[in-house]
Amino acid sequence: VYAERATGGYFLDFEINRGEIARYGLKIMDVGRIIESAIGGENIATTIEGRERYPINVRYLRELRDDPEKLKRVLVATPAGIQVPLAQLATLRFMSGPPMIRDENGRLAAYVYVDMAGRDVGGYVEDLKLAVKDKVKLPSGYTIAWSGQYEFMQRVRERLTVVIPLTLLIIFVVFYLTFQSIAETLMVMLGVPLALVGAIWYLAILEYNMSIAVWVGLITVVGTAAETSAVMLAYLDGACRRRKTAGGLNTMNDLIETVQLGAVERIRPMAMIGLVDVLGLVPVMLATGTGADVMKRIAAPQVGGVFSAMLLTLFVIPPIYVIWRRRMVVTAGDVPGKMEPAEGRTQA
């Protein structure tokens, strides 16, 4: 933790006596000009030396302004032509104050820099807020504002609270228009949280904390998981339609066999897609150059999400699909909710 020094600068203040300058017919601006030009210096011209330019500054010699007593003897000319010592017109005193004045939104500001490691920024700042609230009592007129990466994350979080639900809604509508079925659309959406499980686990293994880059990677995983689930459902629907058209979808065993065949057809292309995605991200995960830390945090959720999406597609979607499609092999006389084969009440 490093805090800027709010004090530590020493200044020589000139407190002008308004009554005295009025007696001599002077204005505050007249005395201020003497203080500024004679003591502080005033640029009167610029000298050009080739391509370089230097200001010409005029002020008293150092030996005439290196001591407060000498400054008190600086003469100020009055309209009547009288030379009055500065000590008669102003009071000189040394004051301490900030070496540099910062302001934020028109208010004085002082910065405290905090560098952290091993924790996410959001959780760390929340703990700091509680500690400051319990142990620090601010004087009247003082406020604390948390800035830096935390401020950026808060802005991104506010946007994501709108963008993520809107994105999920768009995905839901698109797949509903594709499948024309609420149940199948919900199966596709089921892949989103299950794929995020793998992404979160992989982030935990790598000890990556939540950040803006991680959020970007997680959003990418959402699209990948939905796409993988949708393609699997398309294969299963196609296999069931072909089997039903051929008249071979009459028992639960037929349905299970059909779903197995449809899922098996999807294993090779799904494995190829997942392998290509992971291999494409390997160079990013092994990078060590400038910006590698950010890119790794974008790629890591995608690597973990691809694996969990593949497992979801193979082991979760087909059983759910069988449970949903079992009505295709139930006769009209079956008791609702009781699963029995259509022919002979026994499975072939």
C-alpha positions in Angstrom: 0.0 0.0 0.0 1.4 3.4 -1.0 -0.3 6.7 -0.1 0.6 10.0 -1.6 1.9 12.5 0.8 -0.9 15.1 1.5 1.6 17.2 3.4 5.3 17.7 3.3 5.6 20.7 1.1 6.8 24.0 2.6 5.7 27.3 1.2 6.3 31.0 1.9 2.9 32.8 2.1 2.5 36.5 1.6 -0.6 37.8 3.5 -1.3 41.2 2.0 -2.6 43.9 4.4 -5.4 45.5 2.6 -5.5 48.5 4.9 -1.8 49.3 4.4 -1.9 49.0 0.6 -5.0 51.2 0.5 -3.1 53.9 2.5 -0.5 54.0 -0.2 -3.0 53.9 -3.1 -2.0 50.4 -4.2 -4.1 47.4 -5.3 -3.6 43.8 -4.4 -2.7 43.2 -8.1 0.2 45.7 -7.8 1.7 44.0 -4.8 1.1 40.5 -6.3 2.9 41.5 -9.5 6.0 42.5 -7.5 5.9 39.2 -5.6 5.4 37.2 -8.8 7.9 39.0 -11.1 10.7 40.0 -8.6 10.7 36.9 -6.5 9.0 34.1 -8.5 10.2 35.3 -11.8 8.4 36.3 -15.0 9.0 35.1 -18.6 9.4 38.2 -20.8 10.6 36.6 -24.1 11.8 33.4 -25.7 15.2 32.8 -27.2 15.5 30.5 -30.2 18.6 28.3 -30.5 18.2 26.3 -33.7 15.3 24.0 -33.1 15.3 24.6 -29.4 13.4 27.4 -27.6 14.2 28.7 -24.1 12.2 31.2 -22.0 13.9 34.4 -20.8 13.0 34.7 -17.1 13.7 37.9 -15.1 13.7 38.1 -11.3 15.9 39.2 -8.5 19.4 37.7 -8.0 19.5 34.7 -5.7 21.4 36.6 -3.0 18.5 39.1 -2.8 15.8 36.5 -2.4 17.3 33.6 -0.5 16.3 34.8 3.0 13.0 36.0 4.4 14.5 39.1 5.9 15.8 40.1 2.5 12.4 39.5 1.0 10.8 41.8 3.5 13.1 44.6 2.2 11.9 44.2 -1.4 10.6 47.7 -2.5 7.2 48.3 -3.9 6.7 51.5 -5.9 3.5 53.5 -5.1 1.6 55.9 -7.5 3.1 58.8 -5.5 6.6 57.6 -6.4 7.4 56.3 -2.9 9.3 53.0 -2.4 7.7 51.0 0.4 9.3 47.8 1.8 7.2 44.7 1.3 7.2 44.1 5.1 5.0 47.1 5.6 2.4 45.8 3.1 2.3 42.0 3.7 3.1 39.5 6.4 5.4 36.6 5.5 5.0 33.2 7.1 6.1 29.7 6.3 3.3 27.2 5.8 3.2 23.4 5.2 0.9 21.9 2.7 0.6 19.3 -0.1 3.6 19.2 -2.5 1.1 18.8 -5.4 -2.6 19.6 -5.5 -4.9 17.0 -7.1 -8.5 17.5 -7.8 -11.3 15.1 -9.0 -14.6 16.6 -10.2 -13.7 19.9 -8.7 -12.8 18.5 -5.2 -9.4 18.1 -3.7 -8.2 14.5 -3.9 -5.5 12.3 -2.4 -4.7 8.8 -3.8 -3.9 5.6 -1.9 -2.4 3.0 -4.2 -3.1 -0.7 -3.3 -1.4 -3.6 -5.1 -2.7 -7.1 -4.4 -2.1 -10.6 -5.5 -3.8 -13.9 -4.9 -7.3 -12.6 -4.7 -10.0 -11.2 -7.0 -10.2 -7.5 -7.1 -13.9 -7.3 -6.3 -13.8 -9.5 -3.2 -10.6 -7.7 -2.0 -12.2 -4.3 -2.3 -15.4 -5.4 -0.6 -13.3 -6.5 2.4 -11.4 -3.2 2.3 -14.7 -1.3 2.4 -15.8 -3.2 5.5 -12.4 -2.6 7.2 -12.4 1.1 6.4 -16.0 1.5 7.6 -15.2 -0.1 10.9 -11.8 1.5 11.6 -11.7 4.9 9.8 -13.8 7.8 10.8 -13.9 10.4 8.1 -14.1 14.1 9.0 -17.0 16.1 7.7 -16.7 16.9 4.0 -14.4 13.9 3.3 -15.4 11.0 1.1 -13.8 7.8 -0.2 -14.1 6.5 -3.8 -12.7 3.3 -5.0 -11.2 3.5 -8.5 -8.7 1.7 -10.7 -9.5 -1.8 -12.0 -12.3 -2.2 -9.5 -14.1 0.7 -11.0 -13.7 -0.8 -14.5 -15.1 -4.1 -13.3 -18.1 -2.4 -11.7 -18.8 -0.8 -15.1 -18.5 -4.1 -16.9 -20.7 -5.8 -14.3 -23.4 -3.2 -14.8 -23.3 -3.8 -18.5 -23.2 -7.6 -18.2 -26.4 -7.5 -16.1 -28.1 -6.3 -19.2 -26.0 -8.0 -21.9 -26.0 -11.6 -20.5 -29.8 -11.9 -20.0 -30.4 -10.3 -23.4 -27.9 -12.7 -25.0 -29.5 -15.8 -23.4 -32.9 -14.5 -24.5 -31.7 -14.2 -28.1 -30.2 -17.7 -28.0 -33.5 -19.1 -26.6 -35.6 -17.4 -29.3 -33.2 -18.5 -32.1 -33.2 -22.2 -31.0 -37.0 -22.1 -30.4 -37.5 -20.9 -34.0 -35.1 -23.7 -35.1 -36.7 -26.7 -33.1 -40.2 -25.3 -32.7 -40.2 -27.0 -29.3 -39.9 -25.5 -25.8 -38.6 -28.8 -24.4 -35.7 -29.1 -26.9 -34.9 -25.4 -26.5 -34.6 -25.9 -22.7 -32.3 -28.9 -23.4 -30.1 -26.6 -25.4 -30.1 -24.0 -22.6 -29.3 -26.7 -20.1 -25.9 -27.0 -21.7 -25.0 -23.4 -20.6 -24.6 -23.9 -16.8 -23.1 -27.4 -17.2 -20.5 -26.0 -19.6 -19.7 -23.2 -17.2 -19.0 -25.8 -14.5 -16.0 -27.0 -16.4 -14.8 -23.5 -17.1 -15.0 -22.6 -13.4 -13.2 -25.7 -12.4 -10.4 -25.1 -14.8 -10.1 -21.5 -13.5 -9.9 -22.8 -10.0 -7.1 -25.3 -11.0 -5.1 -22.4 -12.6 -5.9 -20.2 -9.6 -7.3 -17.5 -11.8 -9.5 -14.9 -10.1 -12.5 -13.3 -11.7 -11.6 -10.4 -13.9 -12.9 -8.7 -17.0 -10.9 -11.1 -19.2 -12.4 -14.1 -17.5 -15.9 -12.7 -18.1 -15.1 -12.4 -21.8 -14.0 -16.1 -21.9 -17.1 -17.2 -20.0 -19.4 -15.4 -22.4 -17.7 -17.3 -25.2 -18.3 -20.6 -23.5 -22.0 -19.9 -23.4 -22.2 -19.8 -27.2 -20.0 -22.9 -27.6 -22.1 -24.9 -25.2 -25.4 -23.9 -26.8 -24.1 -24.7 -30.2 -22.8 -28.2 -29.2 -26.1 -29.1 -27.5 -28.1 -27.9 -30.5 -26.1 -30.0 -33.0 -26.5 -33.1 -30.8 -30.3 -32.6 -30.6 -30.4 -32.2 -34.4 -28.7 -35.5 -34.8 -31.0 -37.2 -32.4 -34.1 -35.7 -34.0 -32.9 -36.9 -37.4 -32.2 -40.4 -36.2 -35.6 -40.7 -34.5 -37.5 -39.4 -37.6 -35.7 -41.9 -39.9 -36.4 -44.8 -37.5 -40.1 -43.8 -37.1 -40.5 -43.5 -40.8 -39.2 -47.0 -41.2 -41.7 -48.2 -38.6 -39.0 -49.4 -36.2 -39.7 -47.0 -33.3 -42.2 -49.1 -31.3 -40.6 -49.9 -27.9 -38.4 -48.2 -25.4 -35.5 -50.4 -26.5 -36.0 -49.1 -30.1 -35.9 -45.5 -28.8 -32.8 -46.1 -26.7 -31.1 -47.9 -29.6 -32.0 -45.0 -31.9 -30.7 -42.4 -29.6 -27.5 -44.3 -29.0 -26.9 -44.5 -32.8 -27.6 -40.8 -33.2 -25.2 -40.0 -30.4 -22.5 -42.2 -31.7 -22.7 -40.5 -35.1 -22.0 -37.3 -33.3 -18.9 -38.5 -31.4 -16.4 -38.1 -34.1 -17.3 -34.6 -35.4 -17.8 -33.4 -31.9 -14.4 -34.7 -30.8 -12.8 -33.1 -33.8 -14.3 -29.8 -33.1 -13.4 -29.9 -29.4 -9.8 -31.0 -30.2 -9.4 -28.2 -32.8 -10.7 -25.6 -30.3 -8.3 -26.8 -27.5 -5.3 -27.1 -29.8 -6.0 -23.6 -31.1 -5.9 -22.3 -27.5 -2.8 -24.2 -26.4 -0.3 -21.5 -27.8 -2.3 -18.9 -25.9 -2.1 -20.8 -22.7 1.7 -21.3 -23.1 2.4 -17.7 -24.1 4.7 -15.6 -21.9 5.0 -12.3 -23.7 3.4 -9.0 -23.3 -0.4 -9.3 -22.7 -0.1 -13.1 -22.1 -1.8 -12.9 -18.7 -4.9 -11.3 -20.2 -5.1 -13.7 -23.1 -4.7 -16.7 -20.8 -7.6 -15.6 -18.7 -9.8 -15.3 -21.9 -8.7 -18.7 -23.2 -8.8 -20.7 -19.9 -12.7 -20.7 -19.5 -12.9 -21.8 -23.2 -10.6 -24.8 -22.6 -12.5 -26.0 -19.5 -15.9 -25.2 -21.1 -15.1 -27.2 -24.2 -14.4 -30.4 -22.2 -17.5 -30.0 -20.0 -19.6 -29.2 -23.0 -18.4 -32.4 -24.7 -19.2 -34.5 -21.7 -22.6 -32.9 -21.4 -23.4 -33.6 -25.0 -22.5 -37.3 -24.7 -23.8 -38.2 -21.2 -26.5 -35.8 -20.3 -28.4 -34.7 -23.4 -29.1 -38.3 -24.8 -30.7 -39.6 -21.5 -32.8 -36.4 -21.1 -33.8 -36.8 -24.8 -34.9 -40.4 -24.2 -37.0 -39.4 -21.2 -38.7 -36.7 -23.2 -39.3 -38.8 -26.3 -40.6 -41.9 -24.5 -44.2 -40.8 -25.4 -43.4 -41.7 -29.0 -43.6 -45.4 -28.0 -46.4 -45.2 -25.5 -49.8 -46.3 -26.7 -53.0 -44.3 -26.1 -54.2 -46.9 -23.6 -51.2 -46.6 -21.3 -51.6 -45.1 -17.9 -50.2 -41.5 -17.9 -46.8 -41.4 -16.3 -46.2 -45.2 -16.5 -43.7 -46.3 -19.0 -44.4 -49.6 -20.7 -43.7 -50.9 -24.2 -46.4 -50.6 -26.8 -46.5 -54.2 -27.9 -47.4 -57.0 -25.5 -46.4 -54.8 -22.5 -43.0 -56.5 -22.5 -39.8 -55.1 -23.9 -38.3 -56.9 -26.9 
